[in-house]
Amino acid sequence: MIGSGKDVRELGCPGQLALMHLAVGILIAMSALGGKPVSAQAAQSAVPAAQNAAPAASPTDIAGIWQGTLHIAQANRDLRTEIKITKDDKGGYKCVFYSIDQGGQPFPASKTTFENGTVTFAIDMIGGKFEGKMSADGKTITGTWAQGPNSIALNLERTTPDAAWPIPEPIKPMAADADPGVEVATIKPSQPGTPGKGFGFNGTQFRTFHTNMNDLIAFAYGLHSKQILGAPDWFGTDLFDIDAKPDVPGRPNQHQMQLLVQKLLADRFALKFHQDQRELSVYIIDVAPGGPKMDVTKSGPNDPQAFFFRGLGDLTVGNMSMKGFAMWMQSGVMDKPVVDHTGLTDRYDFKLKWTPDESQFQQFRGVGAVVQPPAGDNPDAPPNLYTAMREQLGLKFEAGKALDDVIVIDHVEKPSPN
């Protein structure tokens, strides 16, 4: 998915996407590739046909509007992309990337370069990178889009404002006091052999793929699967793809997404439960000596969030609080609940790279996820999670005991596919 799981990414997103995300669009489509690169030959038709008169072109200047199509062969899907490049006040370049068929949300590049005819830009929010070579006449760029272990040919053509693909109007946030339900939902068993796993919104449509009941309840109620008691065995084995439309217009925030899934579970799975508290083995996140090393986000509180993996153990987080980070670590990574004791109230952007151990990512290891190999004797391998969080984020991550919420399943049914 180019985009965001919390707005995925499709999961993530998106998403990538990415194997579990909250981010939007290409990430979702990318995650469906399961780490298998698509050949450049499969996308040689990606350069769009010229429309109207050709714009003025210069082989020494990339400023302008560029567009091309990503052909996702394994997902049988084409994604139109539009890239707007302008000069900044220091003589460099600024780039904004749009995925037209995934809502058209703008993704500013963190860095854009043009040297010796080669164009590069990176979009940290979605872990995407582009590199391409401009033609001698300055009208086309032959390049590659990479997101995580996947790469796809992305060939661009310079175009005019009049001929450029229209960028969809941004989706307005759902009213802050809205309590969304489900207008219509489709639930189907996941296709066997399809890699990846994810949650997210594509525009206003909520989608999941390869999600089981443990995943859905964990997302809806902010719980770990070990906080779900009395569940039947199929909670962890049966996988579903869900496509649901809210009955309230606008883009929901995190809490509204959870409300939506809570109502979906009650309606389509006939889920009933009661709440309790138990002392549980947990992981506790706290601030390490020296303080946090993460960047406070420049995104707004209503902007999309990101939580997605380019490979298991290679995480990108955007616009997220420590409470949200703890929730997604417990639902997507760890074998026990995760509790935030940092006291930090800001939202952050950061990357975290580590070598997972066998206790982590259990729900992803059977669905084609890319896993960091064991460190072994490799001195360049990423550290374990505990060391990585201390060194890269300035956080402590330790096992402990805590009184925590649980839910006890009273009744549940498998949904009829539709």
Secondary structure, 3 states (H helix, E strand, C coil): CCEECCCCCCCCCCCCCCCCCCEECHHHHHHCCCCCCCCHHHHHHHCCCCCCCCCCCECCECCEEEEEEEEEHHHCEEEEEEEEEEECCCCCEEEEEEEHHHCCCEEECCEEEEECCEEEEEEHHHCEEEEEEECCCCCEEEEEEEECCEEEEEEEEEECCCCCCCCCCCCCECCCCCCCCEEEEEEEECCCCCCCCEEEEECCEEEEEEECHHHHHHHHHCCCHHHEECCCHHHHCCCEEEEEEECCCCECCHHHHHHHHHHHHHHHCCCEEEEEEEEEEEEEEEECCCCCCCEECCCCCCCCCEEEEEEECEEEEEEEEHHHHHHHHHHHCCCCCEEECCCCCCEEEEEEECCCCCCCCCCCCCCCCCECCCCCCCCCCCCCHHHHHHHHHCEEEEEEEEEEEEEEEEECCCCCCC
